[in-house]
Amino acid sequence: MSILTGFQISRLFDLYNDIDITFTKDIVSTTLFSHKETYIRFGGNQKKCLLYSTSMNKGRVIVNIGDNFISKVNKSSGLISLRLAFNVPEKHDIISFYINAKITGYSAYTEGESDLNYAFLSYTQRPPDDLIIILGQLLEANINFQKRKDFRIIINNSNYTTLGFTSRDINLVIENIPRKAIIVDISASGIMAIGVKAFKFHLNKELIIKFSSSTNEWQIKGQIVRINDITGRNDVVLIGVQLITETIPISFKMSIESYLKSMKGAEPVSDKEKPSATEQPSSTEQPLDVVQASGEEQSTDTAQPSGEAQASGKEQAKPQ
C-alpha cells in the first residue's frame, strides 16, 4: 500500500467516497482482501459474513440471519461494527480495522427458504484511512486507465519490469493455439507486438493475450486489427491488437497507473473532474462462495481490531 499524506487521503475520499465497488474475484485478488477475516460485531458477539460490495460511505454484506440475528441487532438499534482485513504484499501480515455502521435493511439473497440475506450498511463515520487508500487508488487507476486510452507506453528491455512484467514475451492464443510474441507497446485500447508471419492469416480474429507478472497471470481478450510487414525482416510481422475493455483485470490497470505516475509528464486526472458511478469497475462476476457467510456467532473477546510504435529492422527478437 502506498504511503500517502493526509491531504492526498482526503482528496481520494472527496473524489470517490460514493462509488460502490463489488468485491468480485478480480477485486479480491487485486486488493488482497482476506474474506475469511470478515465479521459483523454486535452486542458483545461477532458473526462471520461475506462482503458483497462497499464504498467509503456504505456497504452490503451477505449474512446468515438465523438464530434471531435481526432481533439481537435491533436491541442495539441496528448499530454494528464491520471488520475487514487485507493481506500485506510479500509479508505474512494483515491490515485489519473496524468500521462503525448501522444496518438499514435486509433483503433475501436467493428466492425460496434460506437464512442468507443481504444486510445493507450505512457507515456512521468516515472509514479508516487504510480503506480510503485501497478503494481510492483502485478507482483512480480504473478511471485514469480509460482517460489515458490513447497514451502509449513503449515497452523495452529497461522498463518492462517497472510495469510488473516478468518478460517482454507474451502468448497470443488463437483457436486454443498459443503462439509467442514480443510486446512493443501498450495502451488502454490495444497493444502492438512482434510475432511470426503466420499471424497474417489471423487478421480480424479474436484471441486471448497472456501476460506474466511477478504476482499475476493476466489474460485479456482482444482482436487482431492490423498486420504490418517490418522492413528488413521476412520472418516476423507487427501485430496490432484491440483489447476488449471489460476483460482487462483491475490489477493490470493499477500496474499501468503505477508506472505512469512514476514517469515525468504523466498527465493526472483533474481533481475537479469527479467521476460518475458508471465509471466504476464493472463485472457480472459473482462474489466468492456464499457458504463463507454462514458461520456461527463467536465471542469478540479474541477478535483483533486493528503515438503508435514503429518497429525497426534492428529488432533482433525472434519469436518461436
C-alpha positions as CSV (number, residue, x, y, z in Angstrom):
1,M,0.0,0.0,0.0
2,S,1.3,3.4,-0.9
3,I,2.2,5.9,1.8
4,L,0.0,9.0,1.3
5,T,-0.3,12.3,3.1
6,G,-3.4,13.4,4.9
7,F,-4.2,15.8,2.1
8,Q,-3.9,13.0,-0.5
9,I,-6.2,10.7,1.5
10,S,-8.8,13.4,1.9
11,R,-8.6,14.1,-1.8
12,L,-9.3,10.4,-2.5
13,F,-12.2,10.5,-0.1
14,D,-13.7,13.6,-1.6
15,L,-13.5,12.3,-5.2
16,Y,-14.6,8.7,-4.7
17,N,-16.5,8.3,-1.5
18,D,-19.9,7.5,-3.1
19,I,-18.7,5.0,-5.7
20,D,-19.6,1.4,-4.9
21,I,-17.2,-1.5,-5.6
22,T,-18.5,-5.1,-5.9
23,F,-15.9,-7.5,-4.5
24,T,-15.6,-9.9,-7.4
25,K,-12.7,-12.4,-7.5
26,D,-10.7,-9.8,-9.6
27,I,-11.1,-7.1,-6.9
28,V,-10.4,-9.6,-4.1
29,S,-7.2,-10.7,-5.8
30,T,-6.1,-7.2,-6.6
31,T,-6.7,-5.7,-3.1
32,L,-5.5,-8.9,-1.3
33,F,-8.8,-8.8,0.6
34,S,-9.0,-11.5,3.3
35,H,-12.6,-12.7,3.0
36,K,-12.1,-15.2,5.8
37,E,-11.5,-12.4,8.3
38,T,-14.8,-10.5,7.7
39,Y,-17.2,-10.2,10.6
40,I,-20.0,-8.2,12.0
41,R,-19.6,-7.3,15.7
42,F,-22.7,-6.6,17.7
43,G,-23.8,-6.8,21.4
44,G,-20.6,-8.5,22.6
45,N,-20.6,-11.1,19.8
46,Q,-19.5,-11.3,16.2
47,K,-20.8,-13.2,13.3
48,K,-19.0,-14.1,10.1
49,C,-20.3,-12.6,6.9
50,L,-19.3,-12.1,3.3
51,L,-18.5,-8.6,1.9
52,Y,-20.5,-8.2,-1.3
53,S,-19.8,-4.5,-2.0
54,T,-18.6,-1.3,-0.4
55,S,-18.0,2.3,-0.9
56,M,-16.5,4.7,1.6
57,N,-20.0,5.6,2.9
58,K,-21.9,2.3,2.8
59,G,-21.6,-1.4,2.3
60,R,-23.5,-4.6,1.6
61,V,-22.8,-7.9,3.2
62,I,-24.3,-11.4,3.0
63,V,-25.1,-12.8,6.4
64,N,-26.9,-15.7,7.9
65,I,-29.9,-14.2,9.8
66,G,-30.7,-17.4,11.6
67,D,-30.6,-17.7,15.4
68,N,-32.6,-14.5,15.9
69,F,-29.7,-12.4,14.4
70,I,-32.0,-9.5,13.4
71,S,-33.7,-9.2,16.8
72,K,-30.3,-9.3,18.5
73,V,-29.0,-6.5,16.3
74,N,-32.2,-4.5,16.8
75,K,-31.5,-4.4,20.6
76,S,-28.6,-2.2,19.8
77,S,-30.6,0.0,17.4
78,G,-29.1,-1.7,14.4
79,L,-25.6,-0.4,15.3
80,I,-22.8,-2.8,14.4
81,S,-19.1,-2.8,13.6
82,L,-17.8,-4.3,10.3
83,R,-14.4,-5.9,10.5
84,L,-12.4,-6.0,7.2
85,A,-8.8,-7.3,6.6
86,F,-6.4,-7.1,3.8
87,N,-3.2,-9.1,3.3
88,V,0.1,-7.1,3.1
89,P,2.0,-8.0,-0.1
90,E,5.2,-10.1,0.4
91,K,4.6,-10.2,4.2
92,H,2.9,-12.7,6.5
93,D,0.7,-10.0,7.9
94,I,-2.7,-8.3,7.5
95,I,-4.1,-4.8,7.9
96,S,-7.4,-5.1,9.8
97,F,-9.9,-2.5,11.1
98,Y,-13.5,-2.0,12.2
99,I,-16.0,0.4,10.5
100,N,-18.8,1.7,12.7
101,A,-22.1,1.2,10.8
102,K,-25.9,0.9,11.1
103,I,-27.9,-1.9,9.4
104,T,-30.6,-0.1,7.4
105,G,-32.3,-3.0,5.9
106,Y,-32.3,-6.6,4.7
107,S,-33.3,-8.5,1.5
108,A,-33.3,-12.2,0.6
109,Y,-30.1,-13.3,-1.1
110,T,-31.9,-16.1,-3.1
111,E,-35.5,-17.0,-3.7
112,G,-37.0,-19.7,-1.5
113,E,-36.3,-20.6,2.1
114,S,-32.9,-19.5,3.1
115,D,-31.4,-17.7,6.1
116,L,-28.9,-15.9,3.8
117,N,-29.7,-12.3,3.4
118,Y,-28.1,-9.1,2.2
119,A,-27.6,-6.7,5.0
120,F,-27.4,-3.0,3.9
121,L,-24.9,-0.9,6.0
122,S,-24.6,2.8,6.3
123,Y,-21.3,3.9,7.8
124,T,-21.8,6.2,10.7
125,Q,-18.4,7.9,10.4
126,R,-15.6,8.3,7.8
127,P,-13.9,4.9,7.4
128,P,-10.2,4.3,8.4
129,D,-7.6,5.7,6.1
130,D,-6.5,2.2,5.0
131,L,-9.8,1.6,3.4
132,I,-9.9,5.0,1.7
133,I,-6.4,4.4,0.2
134,I,-7.3,0.9,-1.0
135,L,-10.6,1.8,-2.6
136,G,-9.4,5.3,-3.8
137,Q,-6.3,4.0,-5.6
138,L,-8.2,1.2,-7.2
139,L,-10.9,3.6,-8.5
140,E,-8.4,6.2,-9.6
141,A,-6.4,3.6,-11.6
142,N,-9.6,2.3,-13.3
143,I,-10.8,5.8,-14.3
144,N,-7.4,7.1,-15.4
145,F,-6.8,4.0,-17.5
146,Q,-9.8,4.9,-19.6
147,K,-9.0,8.6,-19.7
148,R,-5.5,7.8,-21.0
149,K,-6.6,5.3,-23.6
150,D,-4.5,7.0,-26.3
151,F,-1.4,7.3,-24.2
152,R,1.0,4.7,-25.5
153,I,3.8,3.2,-23.5
154,I,6.8,1.9,-25.5
155,I,7.9,-1.4,-23.9
156,N,11.6,-2.0,-23.9
157,N,14.2,-4.0,-22.0
158,S,14.6,-1.2,-19.5
159,N,11.0,-0.7,-18.4
160,Y,9.1,-3.9,-18.6
161,T,10.0,-4.9,-15.0
162,T,8.8,-1.5,-13.8
163,L,5.4,-2.3,-15.4
164,G,5.3,-5.5,-13.4
165,F,6.0,-7.8,-16.4
166,T,8.4,-10.7,-15.9
167,S,9.3,-10.6,-19.6
168,R,8.5,-8.9,-22.9
169,D,7.4,-12.2,-24.1
170,I,3.6,-12.8,-24.3
171,N,1.4,-15.5,-25.6
172,L,-1.3,-14.8,-28.2
173,V,-3.8,-17.7,-28.1
174,I,-5.9,-18.1,-31.2
175,E,-8.3,-21.0,-31.5
176,N,-6.7,-22.6,-28.4
177,I,-3.3,-22.5,-30.0
178,P,-0.7,-20.3,-28.2
179,R,1.9,-18.5,-30.2
180,K,4.8,-16.5,-28.7
181,A,5.1,-12.8,-29.5
182,I,7.1,-9.8,-28.1
183,I,5.2,-6.8,-26.9
184,V,6.3,-3.5,-28.4
185,D,3.9,-1.0,-26.9
186,I,0.6,-0.9,-24.9
187,S,-2.3,1.4,-24.3
188,A,-5.7,1.1,-22.7
189,S,-7.2,0.3,-26.1
190,G,-4.6,-2.0,-27.6
191,I,-1.1,-3.5,-27.9
192,M,1.4,-3.8,-30.6
193,A,3.6,-6.9,-30.8
194,I,6.0,-8.7,-33.0
195,G,5.2,-12.3,-34.0
196,V,5.8,-14.9,-36.6
197,K,4.4,-14.4,-40.1
198,A,1.7,-17.0,-39.6
199,F,-0.3,-14.3,-37.8
200,K,-1.0,-12.8,-41.2
201,F,-3.7,-15.5,-41.6
202,H,-5.5,-14.4,-38.4
203,L,-6.5,-10.8,-39.2
204,N,-9.8,-9.8,-37.5
205,K,-9.8,-13.0,-35.4
206,E,-10.3,-12.9,-31.6
207,L,-7.6,-14.1,-29.3
208,I,-6.5,-14.2,-25.7
209,I,-3.4,-12.3,-24.7
210,K,-1.5,-13.9,-21.8
211,F,0.9,-11.7,-19.8
212,S,3.1,-12.9,-17.0
213,S,3.8,-10.6,-14.0
214,S,5.5,-11.1,-10.7
215,T,2.1,-11.5,-8.9
216,N,-0.4,-12.3,-11.6
217,E,-1.1,-14.3,-14.8
218,W,-3.1,-11.8,-16.8
219,Q,-5.5,-12.9,-19.6
220,I,-7.1,-10.3,-21.7
221,K,-9.3,-10.8,-24.7
222,G,-8.7,-8.9,-27.9
223,Q,-9.0,-8.8,-31.7
224,I,-6.2,-8.6,-34.3
225,V,-7.0,-5.4,-36.3
226,R,-3.6,-4.8,-38.1
227,I,-0.8,-6.8,-39.6
228,N,2.2,-4.9,-40.9
229,D,5.4,-6.0,-42.5
230,I,8.7,-5.0,-40.9
231,T,11.3,-3.5,-43.1
232,G,14.2,-5.9,-43.5
233,R,12.5,-8.8,-41.8
234,N,10.9,-11.6,-43.7
235,D,10.2,-13.9,-40.7
236,V,8.1,-11.7,-38.4
237,V,5.3,-9.1,-38.6
238,L,4.0,-6.3,-36.5
239,I,0.6,-7.2,-34.9
240,G,-2.0,-4.7,-33.8
241,V,-4.5,-6.0,-31.2
242,Q,-7.5,-4.1,-30.0
243,L,-8.3,-5.0,-26.3
244,I,-11.8,-5.9,-25.1
245,T,-12.1,-3.4,-22.3
246,E,-14.4,-5.4,-20.0
247,T,-11.8,-8.3,-19.8
248,I,-8.9,-6.1,-18.6
249,P,-8.2,-7.0,-14.9
250,I,-8.1,-4.2,-12.4
251,S,-4.7,-5.3,-11.3
252,F,-3.4,-4.8,-14.8
253,K,-4.8,-1.2,-14.8
254,M,-3.2,-0.5,-11.5
255,S,0.2,-1.7,-12.8
256,I,-0.1,0.7,-15.7
257,E,-1.2,3.6,-13.5
258,S,1.6,3.0,-11.1
259,Y,4.1,3.1,-13.9
260,L,2.7,6.3,-15.4
261,K,2.7,8.0,-12.0
262,S,6.4,7.2,-11.8
263,M,7.2,8.8,-15.1
264,K,7.6,12.5,-15.6
265,G,4.9,14.1,-17.7
266,A,2.2,11.6,-16.9
267,E,-1.0,13.6,-17.1
268,P,-3.1,13.2,-14.0
269,V,-6.8,13.3,-13.9
270,S,-8.1,16.7,-12.8
271,D,-9.2,16.9,-9.2
272,K,-12.1,19.0,-10.3
273,E,-13.5,16.3,-12.5
274,K,-15.4,14.0,-10.3
275,P,-16.2,10.5,-11.8
276,S,-19.7,9.2,-12.0
277,A,-20.8,5.8,-10.7
278,T,-20.9,4.5,-14.2
279,E,-17.1,4.6,-14.3
280,Q,-16.5,2.2,-11.5
281,P,-15.1,-1.3,-12.2
282,S,-18.0,-3.4,-13.6
283,S,-18.4,-7.1,-13.8
284,T,-21.2,-9.7,-13.9
285,E,-18.9,-11.9,-11.8
286,Q,-20.4,-13.0,-8.5
287,P,-18.6,-12.6,-5.2
288,L,-16.9,-15.6,-3.5
289,D,-18.8,-18.6,-2.4
290,V,-21.6,-17.5,-0.1
291,V,-21.0,-20.5,2.1
292,Q,-18.4,-18.3,3.8
293,A,-21.2,-16.2,5.1
294,S,-22.9,-18.9,7.1
295,G,-20.6,-19.0,10.1
296,E,-21.9,-19.1,13.7
297,E,-21.7,-16.3,16.1
298,Q,-18.4,-16.0,18.1
299,S,-17.3,-14.2,21.1
300,T,-15.4,-11.0,20.3
301,D,-13.0,-11.5,23.1
302,T,-10.4,-12.9,20.8
303,A,-11.1,-10.5,17.9
304,Q,-8.2,-8.3,16.9
305,P,-9.2,-4.8,15.9
306,S,-6.9,-3.4,14.5
307,G,1.9,7.5,-30.7
308,E,1.8,4.2,-32.0
309,A,5.2,2.5,-32.1
310,Q,7.0,1.6,-35.3
311,A,9.2,-1.5,-35.2
312,S,12.5,-1.2,-37.0
313,G,14.6,-3.7,-38.7
314,K,17.0,-3.5,-35.7
315,E,14.6,-5.6,-33.6
316,Q,16.5,-8.8,-33.2
317,A,14.0,-10.7,-31.2
318,K,12.6,-13.7,-33.0
319,P,9.5,-15.4,-31.5
320,Q,9.2,-19.1,-31.8
